[in-house]
Amino acid sequence: MKILLIVSSYAPNTGGLQTVTQQLAGELSARGHRVSVVTNRYPRTLPANEVLDGVPVTRWHFLTPRLQQLLNLRLDLFLAGLIYFPLTLVRLVRLVLRERPDVVNLHFVGAPAVFVLLTRWFGRFRLVVSAHGDDVEGLSGRAFLDRRVFRSLLRRAEVVTACSRYLLEKAVALAPSSGGDARVIHNGIEALSESGTPEKTYGVVAAGRLYPAKGFDVLLRAQARAKHKPVVTLIGDGPERESLEQLARSLGLNGEIRFSGKQDHDQVLRAMAAADLIVIPSRCESFGIVALEAMALGKPVVATHVGGLPEVLAGADAVLVEPDNAGELSAAIETVMARLLSEPQFGARNRGCAARFSVDKMTHGYLEAYRG
């Protein structure tokens, strides 16, 4: 089968979307399918063409001229859109007509979405649209064109997938007239091991991009309320880094919060493997890849009862709390840390729970969507 994956962002960029799509592309290729990836060329220093894990990756500039760019005096972006929009569209149409893929799978309804929608007029292919999170969660705050493209794509897709039941229901509600098949395909993960990890040096670890939706400010306030304060390590970077550091100082959390900054995926996993507890204080979370990784490492989890987290953590050694509730979060952390003193293996059975979310099962789900 010829499969074209169109992804808003792909490896070597890091993140949940990038990890999932790289796993999928590699697994499809290993099963003998002809797979190629087209993605956004960002940052611009990335090569236009390369082969990653045996999969050819092509990067183009998916830019669209918008009136708002002129209103914001970003003439450079507007002119770049005027140049690259027709150029990239012609490239995509030519690629589809030349390669004649059996399936075009758009992952994340972002910048390439309008190009896929227009290409649909020129080439015959089975269209699978896969939602991953903010493409659905943040749609209400986007421009009219983006909302219309989103609804049009879902109406024209043979299959719409999402990484959680929560996200799928939300996506379908935003495009109620979509006539295609809608199904959940959970993200997958390879088996992880603690072997070779250093002696435990972490108490609580929280990982993710530092921005408001992740709720790390609530974690800091929970730490300030705790009677027995384990060291909390925040792994990640983002626009909220400075304000979080300032909040930690104002709460008097000197030495009780470590800001480790951005780390590569292997470093994050090593830190999680060396932790006692993983905390996910998100205000919204479409799936929860960090929760899945914590389970695969046999770690207990304290997380908020939002989005796809209850699906991922169902039956696991985990405590779910309401979002934006520092008191409840603090109590849950103290409860789990106390339980670990009397039951050091608390969380170990989470490895079995994580096995429900294998890369093999995820790939099988996508192949079913591709074949119809």
JOVENVEN-V754696 format. One record per helix or strand of 3 or more residues. SS is the DSSP state (a for helix, b for strand). FROM is the first residue (numbers start at 1). TO is the last residue. If there is no record, write none. Layout:
SS:FROM:TO
SS:FROM:TO
//
This chain:
b:2:7
a:16:30
b:34:40
b:49:52
b:55:60
a:67:71
a:75:99
b:103:107
a:113:119
b:126:131
a:134:137
a:139:141
a:144:156
b:159:162
a:165:174
b:181:184
b:204:207
a:212:214
a:216:225
b:232:235
a:241:250
b:257:261
a:265:273
b:277:280
a:289:296
b:300:304
a:309:312
b:318:321
a:326:342
a:350:357
a:359:371
//
